[in-house]
Each structure stands twice: as C-alpha cells, then as structure tokens.
Amino acid sequence: MDILSQLIGGFAVALQPMNLFWALIGCALGTAVGVLPGIGPALTIALLMPITAQVAPASAFIMFAGILYGALYGGSTTSILLNTPGESGAVMTALEGNRMARNGRGAAALATAAIGSFVAGTIGTLALTFLAPSIAELAFVFGPEDYFALMVLSFTSVAVVMGRSMVRGFTALFFGLALGTIGIDTQTGQTRMVFGTLELLDGVSFTVVLVSLFAIGEALYVASRSGTVPAAINPLAGGSWMTRQDWARSWKPWLRGSVIGFPIGALPAGGTEIPTFLSYALERRLSKHPKEFGHGAIEGVAGPEAANNAAAAGILVPLLTLGLPSTATAAVLLAAFQNYGLQPGPMLFATNPDLLWGLIASLYIGNLILLVLNLPLVGIWVRLLLIPRHYIYGGIVVFALVGVWGLSTSWMDLLLMCGLGLIGYVARVYDFPIAPVLIGLILGPQAEIQLRRALAVSQGDWGVLVSTPIATMLLSIALVVLVVPPILARLRSRPKTEPAISTG
C-alpha cells in the first residue's frame, strides 16, 4: 500500500497542467525524433539540456521520459514504411514490418506496433513501479568494493555487447575513461591532463561530449555520404486497421515480448537490441505460420516491438535505483539529474520522492498519449521523411553550436566540440560504438572514488575487492562476460571435420 500511495502522489504531480503540457511536448518530439533516421533520444535530450536548465526538474524529466518512449514508438514507423530503423531497437521490426507494408498491410503493421508498444510499456512501467523501491533498498547493503565491482561489470558488459568487436568496444570505453580523468583530482587537489588550460580544470562537460559524438559526428557522416543514399519513399497502402486474425496472432507476442524485454533491459548493458533479437527468434519458433516469416509475419512485428518498449522501462531500473546507466540515453538522463544537483540511487527515493514518483507516473500517462498520437497521425509523421536530410542535419549543427555556447560561453567548449565531432565521425565510419565512451566518461570518476574508498578502508589491501560475496559474484560475472564470447566465437569458426570414408 505504501507504493500505491506514493504512486498516487506521483500522479498528482504528473497530472498538473504544466507537467501534462511538457509530457505532450516530449511525446510528440520523441515520436518525430524516432521517425527521422539517425536522430535518437540521447541526442535530443542532450540538445535540450541547456534549454531546460531553467525548467522545474519534474517538468524537465517528464518531458525527457516522453522523448525516450516516443522515440521507440516513432522508430517503428520508419522501420515499417521505409525499411530504415530510426532506433537500433527497431531493427528487427523492419524485417517483417516492411514486408507487410510492401504487401499492402502497412496499416496493420503500424497498428500492432503501436498497440504492442502501449501494452509492453505499461507492463514494464508496472514492473518498474513495484520492483524499483525494493532494488533501491538492497543498494544500502552495498559497500565501496561492491559498487566498484558493479561498475566493472557495467564497463565489461557495455564494451563486449555494444561493439562489433571486443577491441572496438574497449577502445571506446578507455577513451571515455581517459576523458573522465581530465580536471582536478577530488582526493588530492592535483590537476590531471589539463595541459595548462584553465578551462579544463572543471573537466570535460558531458553535454559537450555527447553533442559532439552524436550530432556533429552524425552530421559529418551523413554529409560525406549524401550522394550515395537515395531517398526512397514507400507509401502506406492497404487496409486501415487490424483484422480479427491480426489481433488473435498479436496478443501473445505482445505479452511474451514484455516478459523478455523488461528483465534484459534492467541488466547492465542489456539495452533494447538484445531482447528484440530474442523475441523475434522466439516468435519465429513458436509461430503457427512459420512460412510467413521473411514475407510479412505480423508476429515478427508484435513481439520485437513489445520487447523494445518493455526494455525501455527496464533500463530505468539500474539508473534510478543504483545510478548506473546501461545505454547512451540512460547516461544522458544521469547527466541531466546531475545538472540539477541530483544523484540517482537509493537516497533519491527518500530525498526527492515527488520528482521520482512523478516521473514514474508520467510513464503511464506518456504511454496513453503516444497511443493516441501514433494511431491516427501516422500520415503526418511519415511526411517528416520528405524533409531533405541536409536541412535536418544543418539545423542540428546550428542548434548544437548555440546550445553548447549558451551552456558555458566558452570557446574551449566549441573547440572541443569540433575536435570530438571529428572523432565521432571517425568512430561512425569505422563502426566504433559511442555508448561505451559516454558510460566510461560518467562512471569512470565514480568507479575511481569507490576503489579509493575500498582501499582506504582496507589500508591498501587489494584483497578487499573480493572480500564480500556480492563483489566476488559481480566480478565473476564480469569475467564470464569477458571470456565466454571469444571462446564461443572461436568454437563457431572452427571448421567441422568430415568423417573419413571407408574404402574397404
């Protein structure tokens, strides 16, 4: 009953007229962002952070939550109509959804994606509501060595899972960790890697890094390939709603996708990609119409879309309860909390309950707003794709420059943005992941603090890092995550020996 009373208090915050207005703005903007390929919620929130500095924290985070959920809804639209996922979690939706659109059943595909997103988002938010406080209470038993082990697991998982290769993933992670060391050491007061530049004493702004790697890097990449990417519009055709058979074939995948998505999204580096892959594979195995897969099976749209949105609620669990981001968007949200002087974690439930429960309550409201927006307004979102890409990304670059300058009025930040933007372009060309850079930058200093605290308590004994069952278990899992994938890859690549043919 205590959770229900707090949730009711959260609805009292989220239903205030001004907060409802910000929720509507966030949902609409997030859907538009999801429809436009290459522009994700992480970039959008980062660009809006300087502008929302004067907005009340509850209103700002309600809008950010709307952007997060809206981008997932919008990503399915462009996946189905144009075979161009606006979000990485919508990749699997394109496999069957675009085939349905080509067969004249795009409306049914969009409808099952929107309704599945609503169902899974609501189930995921319910799980977040009742599990998050319990997980936050468990965090009080964590010592510094346990927190350090948890961050090592997060580093390892992000580097292994999010990169095409382990080398690329760890290279991006170590680059982020190096950026996190710039500035003044909080323990000794010594400067580190500032090279005599006073503007770097406070470290590198997370917003500058994020805007540079995403906005500038993506804009340069699109500009360099503008002549090789033809604009292709696939019009929506066919019926305007789901048939009774579509409903019968969709509701079970919606539920299965929700069950798969939330727990995986709540894991370090679980993200939204892995559960969508698993959901698609499961639906293909369980379907009574296996021959339709590859030609427009509605189960292949319903399941992954549900898993995608349930995982989005899952990624908020480690962020709100432990202060650990598991995706690029979660890392941006953590930076937004810190910009308001807040630190997500177990104490946030006690110190800022109105903000936290208002945010959770807004997820229910945002889901309903997004369902209303996406079902009748599909045609409007599709028309956004008619805007030439060079106008879109030119506007993003200008917006990024103005936002970064307004944040600190520092020429050093603008120079850093240009330099890091070139690095983001190189990373895009050679397929280096961006998320490990962001997580290394924001969690690296915290991991260093926890390591120093553990060693200070143990008087320099490194054995303290495995002195508790929690730390030992987390480090063991990190070792498994690090060692098992290369072993499995080597076993798969080993040539199969053919049995010898007897000639006698």
N, C-alpha and C positions, 0 to 999 in steps of 0.2 A: 504493500500500500504506500510505502514511503516513495518508491519510484513513481508510482502513478500520481501521487500528489505533486511531486517535483515536475513531472511531465505536464500536468495541468497548469502549473505555474509557468512552464516554458511556453505553452500555447497562449497564455495571457500576454507574454512578451511578443511572440511571433505574430499574433493577430492584431497588434497595434497598427493603425492605418499606415503610418510611415514605414514600418517594417514590412507590411504587405506590399507596399509600393516597391521597396527595394528587392523583395523576393520576386515580384513580377519582372522587374528590370533584369535581375540576374538570370531568370529562366529564359527570357526572350533573347538576351545577349548570348547566353550559353548555347542555346539552340542554333543561333546564327553562326557562332564560332564552330560548332560541331559540323555544320553543313559545309563551311568553307574549308577545303583540304589544306592541311599544313599548319593551321592555327588551332592550337589546343587550349584547354582551360588553364594550364600552367602559365602560358604566355599572356593570356588575357588577364588573369588575376595579377600577374607581375606588372603589367602596364597600368592597371587600375590602382595599384597600391599607393603611388604618390598622390593620386587624386582623392582617394578615400581617407587620407590622413586626418581630415577634419570631420569625418563622419563618425557617428557613435559606433563603438566596437560591435554591438549587437547587430546594428543595421548592416555594417560592412560584411560581417561574416555570414549573415543571412543571404546577402547578395552573392558572396563567393560560393556558398553552397548551391545556390541556384545555377551559377555558372558551371560548377562541377557536374551536377546532374543533367543540366541542359545540353552540355557538350556531348554527353553519352547518347541522349535522345537524338540530337542532330546528326551525330556521326553515322547513325543507321540510315538516314535519308540519303546522303550522298553515296553510301555503300550500295544501297539497293538501286538507285536510279542511274548512277554514273560508274559503278564499279570502282569508286575511288573512296576508300575509307577516310573520313575526316578525323578519326581517332584510331589509335592502334588496337583498341579493344573491339573495333567494328570490322576487323579484317575478315573474320570467319563469317560474319553476316553477309559480306559481299559474295561469297561463294554460291550460296543458294538464292539470296535475295535478288541479285542482279539477273540471274536466270529466270526468276519469277517475273521480273519486270519485262524482260525480253519476250516472255511468253504472254504478255498482256495482263499479268496478275500483280503488277507493282503495288496497287492499292491494298490488296490483301497482305502483301509482304510488309508494307509500311504500317498497316493496322496491327498485325501481330507483333511487330517490333515495338510499337508504342504501348500497346496494352501489356505485353510481356515486361517492358521496362517499368511500367507502373506497378505491376504485381510484384516483381522482384525487388524494386526499390522500396516498396512498402514492407515486404518481408525482411529485407536487410536492415531497414531502419528500426523495425521492431526488435530484431536481434541486437542491434546496437544499443537500443534503449535499455534492455534488461541485462545485457552482458557487460557493457562498459563500466558501470559502477563497481561490479564485482572484481573486474580485472584491475581497476584503479586501486581498490583496497589491497589486492595482492602486491601491488607495487611498493607498499610500505615496508614489506619484509626484505626488499632488495637492498643489499649493501653496495658500496662503490665497486667491488670486484664483480658483482652480479650485473650491474649496469654496464660496466666495461665489456663483459662477455656478451651481453645482449647487443651492444653496438658492434662488436667484432662480427657477430652473426649477421647483423644487418649489412655491414660492409661486404662480407663474403657473399651473401645471397644476392645483393644488388649487382656486384661485379660479375658473378657467374651467370645469373639468369638474364640480365638485360643486355649483355653484349653478344654479338655474333660469335666472338671467340673470347676465351678467358683472358687472353693478353690484352685485347681491346678494352674489356671491362675493367681490369685492374689498372691499366694505363689511365683511363678516365678517372677512376677512383683516386689514384695517387695525385693526379693533377688537382683534384678538388681538395684533397688533404693539404697539399702544398699551399693553395690559396688561403686555406684556413689558418695557416701559421703566420701570415703577414700581420704585422701590427705590434702591439705591446703585450708581452707575456704577463698575464694577470697575476701570476705567482711571484715572479722575480722583479717585474717592472722593467725588464730589459726589452729593447726593440729587436724585432726579428724581421729580416728580409724587407726592410723599408728603403734601403739604399739611399739614406739621407733625405728622403722625401717626406715632408711633414704631413702631406695629405694622406699618407698611408698609415699613419700612426693608429688610426681607428680601425685599420683593416680594410679589406675589400668588401664593399656593400654587396649583400646577396642579391638585391634587386638589380644592380648593375650587371652582375654576372649572368643572372637569369635572362634579362632582356637582351644582353649581348649574344649569348649562345643560341637562344631561340629566335628572337626577332631578327637581329642583324644577320646571323648565320643563315637562317632560312631564307631571308630576302635575297642575299647574295647567291645562294644556291639556286633559287628559282630564276633569278635574273640570268645566271650563267647557262641555264637550260631552257630559256623561254622559247627558243626556236625549235626545240625538239619535242615539246609537249603539245600535241594538237588538242584543241578544245573540242570535246565531243559531248553532245547533249543527247541523252536518252529519254524521250518523253514518256510520261506516265500514261498508260493505256489500260483498257480492260474495265472490270467491274469496280464499283466504288466502295465495297465493303467485304467483310469476310463471310463466307458461306457457313452453313451449319457444320459441314465436314471440316472446314478450316478450324472452327472452334474446338471440335472434338479431337483434332490432331495437335492442337497447340497447348491445351491447358496442362497436360502432363509435362511437356518440355519446359513450360514456364516454371513449374514447381521444382523440377529436377535441376534446372539451371540456377534457381535461387539457392538450393541446398549446396550445390557445388561452388557457387561464386562467393558467398559470404565468408566461409572459413578460409578459403585460399586467399581472398583479398585481405584478410586480417593478419596473414603471415608476413614476416619481413620479406620485402621484395616480391610478395605474391602478385600484386598488380591486377590488371584486368585481362591481360593477354592469356595467361595460363588457363584460367577457368573457362574461357571461351573455347580454347582448343579442346579441353577435356569434354566440355558439354557437346560440342559438335561430334566428337568421336563416339560419345555415349549414345547420342540420338541416332547416329548412323547405324550403330549396332542394334539398338532396340526397335528401330522403326519397322512397321509392318509394310512399308513401301520402300525397301532399300534401293530399288532400281531408279527411283526418282532422284536420289542424291546425285548431284552433279548436273541435274536438269531442272532444278527448281523445287526442292522438297521444303515444305513450309516448316517442318520440324527443325531443319537446319538454320532457320531464321529465329524461331521462337526460343530455342534452347540457349544459343550463344548470347542473344540479346538479354535474356533474363540473367544469365551468369555475369554478363558485363555490368549490369546495374546493381546486382547484389554485391559484387566485388567492390563497387564504388563505396557502398556503405561500410564494407569490411575494412577498407584502407583507413577509415576514420578511427577505428578501434585503437591501433597502436599509437596513432597520432594524439588522440585526446587523452588516453589513459597513461601512456608512457613517454609521450613527447618524441616518438620515433616515427619519422616519415618513411614510407615504403615505396613511394612513387614521386615523380617530379612534382606533380600537383600537390601532394601532401607536404613536400618540402617547402613549396611556396606558401602554403597555408601556415606552416610552422613559422616561417619568416614573418608572415602577416601578424600572427599572435605576438611575436617578439617586438614588432614595430609598435604595438600598443602596450608594451611593457608586461606582457602576459607570457607565462611558460606553461604549455600544455603538460598535463601529468596529473597525478593523484590529487595534488593540492588544489588544482583548478576547480574540482567538483565542490570543494569547501569554500574557496575564496571568491569564486565568480559563478555561483550556480545559475543566476538569471541568464547570463550570457551563454553558458554551456547548454542548459536545457532549452533556452530559446532557439539556439542553433539546431538542436536535435528535433524540436517540434517543427521548425521551419522545413525540415526534410519531408515530413508528411505533407505539408501544405505545398511545397515545391513540386512534389510528385503529381499532385492533383492539377496544379497549374499547367505543368508540362503536358499532361494528358489532354487537357482542353486545348492547349496551343498546337500540339502536333497533329491531332486527328483532323481538324477542319482546315488547318492552314498549311498543309503540305505544299500546295502550289506556290505559295508566297516564298517559302524557304528555298524551293528549287530555283526560283528566279534570281536568287542571290548568286547562283553559279554563273549567271550570264555576265556578271561584272568582270572585266578583263583583269587578269592576275596582276599586271604591272601597276594598275591603280590601287589594288588592295595592298600589295606589299610596299608600294611607295608611301601610302598613308601610314602603314605600320612603322616604317622607318622614321617618318616625321614625328609620329606620336611617341616613339621610343626616345628620340632626342629631346623632345620637350619634357617628357616625364622624368628622364634622368637629370636634366639640367634643373628642373624645378625641385627635385628631391634635395639637392645639396648645393646648387650653383657652383659646381667645382669643375674646372677644366680637366683636372686629373680623371674625374669620373668619365668624362666624354672621351678622353684618350684611351682609358681602359676599355670603354665600350667598343671603340673601333678595333683595338687590338684583340680583345676577346671575341669580337664578332668575326674576325678573320679566322681565329682558331675554331669557332663554331662552324664556319663554312668548311674548313678542312675536315673537321670531325664528321660533318654531313657527307662529304664526298667519299671519305674512306670508311664510313659506317661505324664510327666510334659512338657509343651511347652517351647521352647527355646526363641522364638521371644519376649515374654514379658520381659525376662531378659535383652536382648540387648536394647530394647526400654527404659526400666527403667534406664539402665546404661547411655544411651546417652542423654535422655531427662530429667532425674531427676535433674541434676545440672541446666539446663536451666529453668525448672519449678520453682526451688528454687529461682533463680535470679529474675524471673518475679514476684513471690509472694512477695519477699522482696521489690522490687521497688514499687509495688502497695501499700503495707503497709506503705512504707516511704512517699509516696505522700499524703496518707490519714491520716498520723500521727497515725498509729496504729489502724484505724477503719476498722474492718473486713467486714463491710458492703460494702466496695469498690469492693469486689469480685462480687457483683450482682448490681453494680451501673450503668452499661451500658446495653442496650438491647442485644448486642452481647454476653456479658459474661453471662447474665441471660439465653439466649436461649441455649448456648452451655452447661452450667451446667445442664439445664433442660433435654437436650437430653442425657447427661451422666447419669442422674438419671433414665431416662426411660430405657436406655440400661442396667443399673444395676438391676432394679426392675422387668421389664417385663419378661425376660426369666425364672426366678424361678416361677413366677405366672403361666406362660403358661405350664411349666413342671409339676407343681402341678395339674393343671386342666386336663392335659392329663393322669396323673397317677391315677386320682380319678375314682374309679370303677363306672360303669354305673348301675343305679338301674333299675331292671326289673319291668315292670308293673305288678301289682297284678292281679291274675287270678280269675275272679268271679266264685264262685261255685253255685250261686243261679240261 
